[in-house]
Amino acid sequence: MINRYRDGEITSGQLYIMIVSIMIGTGVLGLSRAIAEFAQQDAWISVIINGIIISLTTAMAIYVAQKHPEMNFIQYTAKLLSKPIAYLILFTYSVYAVLSTGLIIRFLSDMVGTWFLPRTPTIIVTFIIIASTVYIVKDGLTLVGRFNEIIVLSILSFIILIFPSLSKASVLNLMPVGGSGVVNILKGVLPSYYSFAGFEIVLLFYPLVSNKNPKILKYSVFSILFVTLFYTITVASQIALFGYIEIKDILYVSINYLDVLDTPVIERIEIFFAIFWTFSVFGTISIQYIAASIGLQSIFNTKKTSFFTYLFAPLIFIIALLPRNTVEVAAYSDILGKITIFFGIIIPVLLYIMYHLRGGKMKNEKA
Amino acid sequence: MKRLKGLILFLLLSILLGCWDSTQIEDIYLINSIGIDKTEEADKINVTLIAPTIHPEAVEPKADISSVGYSLRSAQDNIQSKAARIIKYTNTKLLILSEEIARSGISEHVDTLLRDPEGRGTMKIIVTEGMATELMRLIPPVYPLLSEYILKLVDQGYKTTTIPSTNLRSFNNDLKSEGIEPVMPYLKYGNKEYELLINSTAIFKNDTMIGILDNLDSANLMILRNEIHDGFFSFIYEDNTGSEGIVSLRKIKGRSNISLELIDSQLNIFHEIKITTHVSEYTLDGAIYDEEIIKKVEAAANDKLKRDCEALIKKLQKEYVCDNIGYGKYVKVYYPDIFLAEDWNKTFSNVVIHIIPDFKIEKVGTKI
């Protein structure tokens, strides 16, 4: 019915990179603030708990996909949950991906507008971002995979930039460990989950991996754990520097985190970070955009994803311009974050359960 | 089709040209320092901005412009109408507050400067005696810009463990954190013209300045805040024969260790201070190159630091009722049940604090 490799395929390495790349994006800027609001000095524990949950659901998703090596997402979902439900899930996911792309683009243009181009109208910045994204995405998943292979290197700069400000941080700000209480730590898991959003692409992308092998599950989980480790260190160092009280007032914590030291050579290191961050967000946007295109391509069985890529461009442009201000962008992102629970947790768990129920039945039939 | 593609490409490129709205440096006042003073009208402040003139034919190396407004930005708006160039804060490195402004609360100004991404969190802050405007009019003999001169003074004072090096971000951090109160350098005029002294510390309760710690107290506050860098620790030493002389120990490194204990429902803080030093001055007759004498000198240094720090703590506890050292941060962590953020300063004034200095003389210099 649907040709899996019609619009390009990716290597397993590119899949791991894309998992990392889509998860490290807009969320990293305000992650510690969002979690510290609930989990206070223990925000980093919430991140670890969240990382473990996501690793499990990702493992479930890949496990189910691995059991259907010749099928794409819609095919094995149709087999496990019935055809109409499979189409409905994929359609909803595509809509979600389009909305999400629009909001991330708006977040990026707001940030660019705040730090670099305060006088340039949002509409122009947004247009340029969308035009660049369409250029990256129009040739299919293979190119998006390659683009992310390069872009993911910008994350290295994030890791390096954690260290200089640590000289001003205090471990006291992270103590007493567990002092905020179990309930608050668990409350912090949800906002940290939003920042991890995007990992659900494995559902859609796994069937498009050309060199499938049994190790993909292990390495995909490692990718998630890598992001968990990165986020944990980021959140812990930011709270150690600012303390959970001050952090609640800071909008772009990761950028302000770098604005505490006078650095030699590069005078304003936070601007340096913002440049790399912009690239990293382009990675996220490109993956989310192609995911939406692949989703609808699977439903409508078109020849190329580019048709949907062009079709979505004006739609995403409008979505990106809908929020009136930064506050509304955050409010819409929160709503969208809740929806990812459906795709990131509920669907993988459901598929996993259904696979075992059906699998058991099939075994009985065979017997 | 090719033409259309070419046209689209051309239009896109024209948008992407980054330099179309570039501003030449001659068209900008790159503000170097900001000064804030009180005015006769209670609700208004006087803001002074200083920028290098840059222009090769300019008579003065700097331009200073002042204006009055209800807030920092409203005053800036008025200043812009007097300035021939666009005002930019991207290179602003110093905020000078008059004592009067500092004593009336400064959080709104700090907030304004931190909110604007154009400004820098690393902008240093000092309080000056008298008016900030008058200070900013001075042209120091060795530097073309006063701000550069002051920043160097602050830097040296910080490196010699005399004054804190407070910037917007660190001030805000102390202000927002529970269990510590902010501090910043305090500038005084010397006896000679253009002689500026920065060896005192202005102490704050919340965002309001409440007092000044002079030279010795200021240096000891730095030690207690675990900001031990270079600098000398001098004291009068009496040897076995009863003769007196001066010993100066050069601080090499140091660190504090704070532990807490509840003894009979009374909170006790044990503050250990380890300082590694080299002997830099020993004006007594005889040698110091002797294990016994070194131990005695170390004990005398310990005794002196203990007395000085205890006197400073007493001042903070009884006179100011203000924990500028940050003991509250430890109490909050280790005894959260007895820590109440809003009452901490009051609690602090009744805490028993034990100072336990531990000087270590590592080298004696080039003489015996």
Interface residues (C-beta under 8 A of the other chain):
Chain A: T114 W115 R119 I124 F127 I128 A131 K168 S170 L172 N173 M175 P176 G179 L241 F242 G243 I245 E246 D249 N256 D259 V260 L261 D262 R268
Chain B: L12 I15 L16 D21 T90 P117 R120 G121 T122 N167 R169 S170 N172 N173 K176 S177 E178 K329 Y330 V333 Y334 P336
